[in-house]
Amino acid sequence: MENKSVDIKSLSRKTLSNQVIDEIISLLTTGQLKPGDRLPSELELMEICNVSRPVIREAMTSLEVLGIVNRKTRNGTFFSDKIGSKPFSMMLALSATDLSSIIETRVALELGLITLAAEKITDEELAKLRDLIEEMKSLPSEDSSEIDKEFHKIIALAANIPLFEAIIDPLQNFHQKVLEQIPLEDRNLAQTLNYHIDIYNALEKRDPVEAYASMYSHLDFVRKKVLKNLKGE
């Protein structure tokens, strides 16, 4: 397999590794290479970028950590076929102490996803949501977090947007830490159940507007509970 001819600018001596990273990513943004394509070899990149092997290897290691490239023994280095969860997980980790920001990120993301899910959701996915609601009804305690997590994940995946799929799990994991700020006695399982039933009914009707409103009511309820407990009210 021959490498495609690519055009990378000559770099200055300042922050060489970061510049190599920027130029390699530009191969995707400019359309010179596509996800899954093989990158030029280390030697070729050294010549194109006019930098040393350690600089190229440092850049490649950073890109691999971010999940942008995959290095395969003997076969070379390839751009990933799809976005992984690592970049978004790192962004959330840097915001781990800003719980209100994590809540609002979830609100913004899920309100968009549910409108699309209302248009695309399958009968099979609706059946899974019904089963989860029945599980929630039979819970012996106020802790519905695991069922709630699966309920929202099914809706997010029903939107069928590959770009967002890598975001869903890390955001849910961080939001779980947010929910832990609400004591069990304040979670109000009955109200939570009603919100989920309303969301399900809107999705079953394939009504994006009603689905949006139902999801907002649910998430706003959770947001206010969390913020109240964070403030110690």
Disulfide bonds with the S-S distance in Angstrom:
none
